[in-house]
Amino acid sequence: MKAIAISVRQILGCFNPIQNVKPAFIRSADRFPAIDGLRALSMLYILITHSMVIFFREVNPDTAGFIENTPWYLQWILMGDKAVDVFFMISGFLIGCLLFNEYKKQQHINLKRFYLRRWLRLTPLYWSFLLLFSVFAVTGIKANYVAAYAFYLNNFLAETNRYIPWLWSLAVEEQFYLLFPLLLSGFLVKRQDPLNWLYFLLVASLVIRFAILLANPEFLVSGKTLLVGKPGLNDAYNQALYINLHSRFGPIIMGIILAYWTTYHNAQLLHWLSGKKQLLLLGVAIGIFIGFLLLPVYKDIELPLWLYYLFHTAHRHVFAFIVGLIILLCLHPIGLSLWINRVFSSRLLYPFAQLSYAMYLLHLPLLFIVFGILHQQGWLQTLTVGNIFVLAAVTLVPLLLLSLFAFVLIEQPFMRLRQVNVKQNTQPPLVHANSSF
């Protein structure tokens, strides 16, 4: 009875709003600060890019002209879909670290505990959002569509039935969370060369995308064509290459490979990152990023067919590779990487990282609401880079407030429930502070 009373008191304490607000602003010592920064910047990146998408949909602008006239140094605005690949890379790395460290210490992975912790982390806030959105935002939703969202199967729906279209990425992550621990505990850790199998999966992710392109040569179009939209193309392209696990797991696997190296070969990494080799990595990361900005995939110019194959097959992997290099440099901050780590570890970015899950759920409805209000008042009448940033900045204020409300009352209480021991002899779960997204 005493143990039960303690547990009840612990459970009720998880819903203390005063305690729950602190983690939104006070960073614990066991986190990866640079990863918090990457997550925060990725969420802000998504907000800016989806602000642009609102203009594409709502003001009937010359979208093609806007894209064509966007200067190279602002082309990153058009590439906001890469922020999701950053999230995938981070998820692969953090979940990989969690599982590899557990197996390294215990020679066993507690799948039941892992799945329970994932459910408590993601689903309560997700289901709350689904309920509110289904009741207040749309009408006439069929029950089977709601069920598909509730069980993270919405990326299998036809384009016209995905009434909350931006949640496909959460479905991909949940499907990964379901399948990879089973693969890891049932197969990979029993191999003498698990890293080679991870490399095989990485190559397979590229082969799958290339095979889809071979079977669908109509997908070999410019980024501009996809952004403007082409009847009969975008829906098929999204289903085949954009919203499903089989065509998007490459960045996740890259994160897992990095997690394996940092778990089992960290000393070797530290030695390899010393001296001029670190400068080489930094130069590669900067060079690839500038290459993305200069690559004319958003322009109306004829490009060789092989370049379209290369771009649509590997551009997400290449962008995730940049993220992996940044993470690697920040995990071992020596020399110049100290400055990189300092930028991404800024405490100003931490609250955005902590609220990023709620922000992702809420940002598009709020963008539509804020745009509608401002547009009716005579603001935001045209598509310009300045108006895109104005919409994102104005939306950010209510978005942060609502996300903090959701974090304190729903998200954080269920995260704290993961630490409650119902029985006195229950071992506390392994905690990885950054496995929260």
ZIRA-V775507 format. One record per residue. N is the residue number from 1. RES is the residue in three letters. OMEGA is omega in whole degrees, 0 to 359 (999 if undefined). Layout:
N:RES:OMEGA / N:RES:OMEGA
This chain:
1:MET:180 / 2:LYS:179 / 3:ALA:179 / 4:ILE:179 / 5:ALA:178 / 6:ILE:181 / 7:SER:178 / 8:VAL:179 / 9:ARG:178 / 10:GLN:181 / 11:ILE:179 / 12:LEU:179 / 13:GLY:179 / 14:CYS:183 / 15:PHE:177 / 16:ASN:185 / 17:PRO:180 / 18:ILE:178 / 19:GLN:185 / 20:ASN:181 / 21:VAL:184 / 22:LYS:182 / 23:PRO:178 / 24:ALA:186 / 25:PHE:183 / 26:ILE:184 / 27:ARG:178 / 28:SER:188 / 29:ALA:186 / 30:ASP:180 / 31:ARG:171 / 32:PHE:187 / 33:PRO:182 / 34:ALA:178 / 35:ILE:173 / 36:ASP:180 / 37:GLY:177 / 38:LEU:180 / 39:ARG:181 / 40:ALA:181 / 41:LEU:178 / 42:SER:178 / 43:MET:177 / 44:LEU:177 / 45:TYR:178 / 46:ILE:180 / 47:LEU:180 / 48:ILE:182 / 49:THR:178 / 50:HIS:171 / 51:SER:175 / 52:MET:180 / 53:VAL:177 / 54:ILE:178 / 55:PHE:178 / 56:PHE:186 / 57:ARG:196 / 58:GLU:185 / 59:VAL:179 / 60:ASN:183 / 61:PRO:170 / 62:ASP:185 / 63:THR:181 / 64:ALA:179 / 65:GLY:178 / 66:PHE:181 / 67:ILE:182 / 68:GLU:185 / 69:ASN:177 / 70:THR:181 / 71:PRO:186 / 72:TRP:184 / 73:TYR:174 / 74:LEU:182 / 75:GLN:179 / 76:TRP:178 / 77:ILE:181 / 78:LEU:190 / 79:MET:185 / 80:GLY:177 / 81:ASP:179 / 82:LYS:179 / 83:ALA:177 / 84:VAL:177 / 85:ASP:173 / 86:VAL:177 / 87:PHE:180 / 88:PHE:179 / 89:MET:180 / 90:ILE:180 / 91:SER:179 / 92:GLY:181 / 93:PHE:185 / 94:LEU:178 / 95:ILE:175 / 96:GLY:177 / 97:CYS:181 / 98:LEU:185 / 99:LEU:180 / 100:PHE:179 / 101:ASN:178 / 102:GLU:180 / 103:TYR:180 / 104:LYS:183 / 105:LYS:190 / 106:GLN:185 / 107:GLN:182 / 108:HIS:175 / 109:ILE:180 / 110:ASN:184 / 111:LEU:180 / 112:LYS:179 / 113:ARG:180 / 114:PHE:183 / 115:TYR:178 / 116:LEU:180 / 117:ARG:177 / 118:ARG:180 / 119:TRP:180 / 120:LEU:181 / 121:ARG:191 / 122:LEU:195 / 123:THR:182 / 124:PRO:179 / 125:LEU:180 / 126:TYR:179 / 127:TRP:177 / 128:SER:178 / 129:PHE:179 / 130:LEU:181 / 131:LEU:181 / 132:LEU:182 / 133:PHE:181 / 134:SER:182 / 135:VAL:191 / 136:PHE:189 / 137:ALA:182 / 138:VAL:180 / 139:THR:175 / 140:GLY:180 / 141:ILE:177 / 142:LYS:185 / 143:ALA:182 / 144:ASN:177 / 145:TYR:177 / 146:VAL:180 / 147:ALA:178 / 148:ALA:177 / 149:TYR:184 / 150:ALA:182 / 151:PHE:172 / 152:TYR:177 / 153:LEU:186 / 154:ASN:178 / 155:ASN:175 / 156:PHE:180 / 157:LEU:172 / 158:ALA:185 / 159:GLU:183 / 160:THR:181 / 161:ASN:177 / 162:ARG:189 / 163:TYR:171 / 164:ILE:196 / 165:PRO:185 / 166:TRP:181 / 167:LEU:178 / 168:TRP:184 / 169:SER:176 / 170:LEU:176 / 171:ALA:179 / 172:VAL:180 / 173:GLU:180 / 174:GLU:177 / 175:GLN:175 / 176:PHE:179 / 177:TYR:180 / 178:LEU:190 / 179:LEU:188 / 180:PHE:178 / 181:PRO:177 / 182:LEU:178 / 183:LEU:182 / 184:LEU:184 / 185:SER:184 / 186:GLY:186 / 187:PHE:193 / 188:LEU:184 / 189:VAL:179 / 190:LYS:179 / 191:ARG:176 / 192:GLN:183 / 193:ASP:182 / 194:PRO:181 / 195:LEU:178 / 196:ASN:177 / 197:TRP:176 / 198:LEU:175 / 199:TYR:178 / 200:PHE:179 / 201:LEU:178 / 202:LEU:178 / 203:VAL:179 / 204:ALA:180 / 205:SER:176 / 206:LEU:180 / 207:VAL:180 / 208:ILE:180 / 209:ARG:179 / 210:PHE:179 / 211:ALA:177 / 212:ILE:179 / 213:LEU:177 / 214:LEU:180 / 215:ALA:183 / 216:ASN:183 / 217:PRO:177 / 218:GLU:178 / 219:PHE:184 / 220:LEU:182 / 221:VAL:180 / 222:SER:174 / 223:GLY:178 / 224:LYS:180 / 225:THR:180 / 226:LEU:180 / 227:LEU:178 / 228:VAL:181 / 229:GLY:180 / 230:LYS:182 / 231:PRO:178 / 232:GLY:183 / 233:LEU:190 / 234:ASN:181 / 235:ASP:180 / 236:ALA:179 / 237:TYR:181 / 238:ASN:181 / 239:GLN:185 / 240:ALA:191 / 241:LEU:192 / 242:TYR:194 / 243:ILE:184 / 244:ASN:186 / 245:LEU:187 / 246:HIS:180 / 247:SER:182 / 248:ARG:186 / 249:PHE:181 / 250:GLY:178 / 251:PRO:178 / 252:ILE:179 / 253:ILE:176 / 254:MET:176 / 255:GLY:179 / 256:ILE:178 / 257:ILE:177 / 258:LEU:178 / 259:ALA:179 / 260:TYR:180 / 261:TRP:182 / 262:THR:179 / 263:THR:188 / 264:TYR:184 / 265:HIS:185 / 266:ASN:179 / 267:ALA:178 / 268:GLN:177 / 269:LEU:181 / 270:LEU:177 / 271:HIS:183 / 272:TRP:183 / 273:LEU:182 / 274:SER:172 / 275:GLY:187 / 276:LYS:180 / 277:LYS:178 / 278:GLN:176 / 279:LEU:179 / 280:LEU:179 / 281:LEU:179 / 282:LEU:179 / 283:GLY:178 / 284:VAL:180 / 285:ALA:180 / 286:ILE:181 / 287:GLY:180 / 288:ILE:181 / 289:PHE:178 / 290:ILE:176 / 291:GLY:176 / 292:PHE:182 / 293:LEU:184 / 294:LEU:183 / 295:LEU:189 / 296:PRO:182 / 297:VAL:178 / 298:TYR:182 / 299:LYS:178 / 300:ASP:175 / 301:ILE:181 / 302:GLU:178 / 303:LEU:178 / 304:PRO:182 / 305:LEU:182 / 306:TRP:180 / 307:LEU:175 / 308:TYR:176 / 309:TYR:181 / 310:LEU:183 / 311:PHE:185 / 312:HIS:177 / 313:THR:197 / 314:ALA:187 / 315:HIS:179 / 316:ARG:177 / 317:HIS:182 / 318:VAL:179 / 319:PHE:177 / 320:ALA:177 / 321:PHE:176 / 322:ILE:180 / 323:VAL:178 / 324:GLY:178 / 325:LEU:179 / 326:ILE:178 / 327:ILE:181 / 328:LEU:180 / 329:LEU:182 / 330:CYS:177 / 331:LEU:180 / 332:HIS:186 / 333:PRO:178 / 334:ILE:177 / 335:GLY:182 / 336:LEU:181 / 337:SER:173 / 338:LEU:180 / 339:TRP:177 / 340:ILE:180 / 341:ASN:181 / 342:ARG:180 / 343:VAL:183 / 344:PHE:181 / 345:SER:182 / 346:SER:179 / 347:ARG:178 / 348:LEU:181 / 349:LEU:187 / 350:TYR:179 / 351:PRO:177 / 352:PHE:178 / 353:ALA:181 / 354:GLN:182 / 355:LEU:190 / 356:SER:180 / 357:TYR:177 / 358:ALA:178 / 359:MET:181 / 360:TYR:179 / 361:LEU:192 / 362:LEU:197 / 363:HIS:184 / 364:LEU:175 / 365:PRO:180 / 366:LEU:176 / 367:LEU:178 / 368:PHE:181 / 369:ILE:181 / 370:VAL:179 / 371:PHE:181 / 372:GLY:180 / 373:ILE:182 / 374:LEU:181 / 375:HIS:178 / 376:GLN:179 / 377:GLN:178 / 378:GLY:178 / 379:TRP:172 / 380:LEU:182 / 381:GLN:183 / 382:THR:178 / 383:LEU:174 / 384:THR:177 / 385:VAL:179 / 386:GLY:180 / 387:ASN:176 / 388:ILE:180 / 389:PHE:177 / 390:VAL:180 / 391:LEU:180 / 392:ALA:183 / 393:ALA:180 / 394:VAL:180 / 395:THR:185 / 396:LEU:183 / 397:VAL:178 / 398:PRO:179 / 399:LEU:178 / 400:LEU:181 / 401:LEU:179 / 402:LEU:179 / 403:SER:176 / 404:LEU:177 / 405:PHE:180 / 406:ALA:180 / 407:PHE:185 / 408:VAL:188 / 409:LEU:184 / 410:ILE:189 / 411:GLU:184 / 412:GLN:178 / 413:PRO:181 / 414:PHE:173 / 415:MET:179 / 416:ARG:178 / 417:LEU:179 / 418:ARG:183 / 419:GLN:182 / 420:VAL:177 / 421:ASN:182 / 422:VAL:179 / 423:LYS:182 / 424:GLN:183 / 425:ASN:178 / 426:THR:178 / 427:GLN:177 / 428:PRO:181 / 429:PRO:172 / 430:LEU:184 / 431:VAL:171 / 432:HIS:193 / 433:ALA:186 / 434:ASN:179 / 435:SER:191 / 436:SER:182 / 437:PHE:999
